[in-house]
């Protein structure tokens, strides 16, 4: 009965096993990132990743194909990823004096605030198994009705002839509606992506990703920094004033605004 209710195909790693695998992969990535001198080559890094695959009795091919499937079912992936973050924070809390970084507090009354709680920088690397910056922010109390969100970041390392380029997707969740905005990153510079929500409804969650659609990784590293997610209350002057951008203005057809019923 459990198998028949699962949304994951038989040849894809199950949600429960994927949660455990992603948790260990987060640790593996942290080991490689913080001790770069010991893991300079791809072979040295692969030893760490292979240890994770061996622990969970899977192959890298199974892991890769599963990530591709979950990447096409991003809502399910984000649900699992949020559980992974919960596991990590619980383990950090168990250490005692070290406190985990909360996903969000009660900031609904503040007119403008940066609600980003993750690292301020991220690097797309060809050797990464899954090239995506993902985030999922769920406040303790819903954000105020009609609040808007500005996702900003600086990008460099994108060459003009690059076949695959990063894409931003941000979702704001009301009780019965999801508002989504997509934007392609087409070159080096500073980008801001704005999500304006419904004036009569509170916002329960803001989540999304910046992802490289690179089935055949053929690029050098791409860097993102100064990442932030500003929340503005309804009618805030910060959003009604003209905004400057270091990039040429993007045609409206490049910004996709969707209102989707759950």
Secondary structure, 3 states (H helix, E strand, C coil): CHHHHCCCCCCCCCHHHHHHHHHHHHHHHHHHHHCHHHCCCHHHHHHHHHHHHHHCCCCHHHHHHHHHHHHHCHHHHHHHHHHHHHHHHHHHHCCCCCCCCCCCCCCCCCCEEECCCCCCCEEECCCCCCCEEEEEECCCCCECCCCEEEEEEEEECCCCCCCCCEEEEEEEECCCEEEEEEEECCCCEEEEEEEECCCCCCECEEEEEEEECCCCCCCCCEEEEEEEEEEECCCCHHHHCCCCCCCCCCCHHHCEEEEEEC
